[in-house]
């Protein structure tokens, strides 16, 4: 039985949370307590506040500094609404939806086959057999680092041609550079 001066608090027991603050018969919680009460992270609680689902109350705390609080009644109401299960009637899939799924699957398989990269004959040549090498390929073939090859190109010890954004090195020029090492 509740007295006429004191409101009923069925969903929340303020004595359980040691840091709860009471202002003018309004129970307030700090954000960590509110997040724990709702069973969510503090970041999720901040997102709810940003979306204006839950109201943030700014007041001076026990230490005299400006602190953020949440109203317990509002949190309880949000929790009650959130926990209510929504019942959607189960819809049995019809023949039309099954056909549409099969058609969609076939369509995506055809699309995947059409978009798949076409390999051209002669493109997959081993590095050892290429007459013109990229810098990475030359480094892998010789065992030298890219930096050493790049310095040799800059000092003109190794002949190379800049094609697009990558250097190309003739196989004969690379063999000559290795002989001179």
Secondary structure, 3 states (H helix, E strand, C coil): CCCCCCCCCCCCCHHHCCCCEEECCEEEEEHHHHHHHHCCCHHHHHHHHHCCCCCEEEEECCCCCEEEEEEHHHHHHHHHHHHCCCCCCCCCCCHHHHHHHHHHHHHHHHHHHHHCCCCCCCCCCCHHHCCEEEHHHHHHHHCCCHHHHHHHHHCCCCCCEEECCEEEEEHHHHHHHHHCC
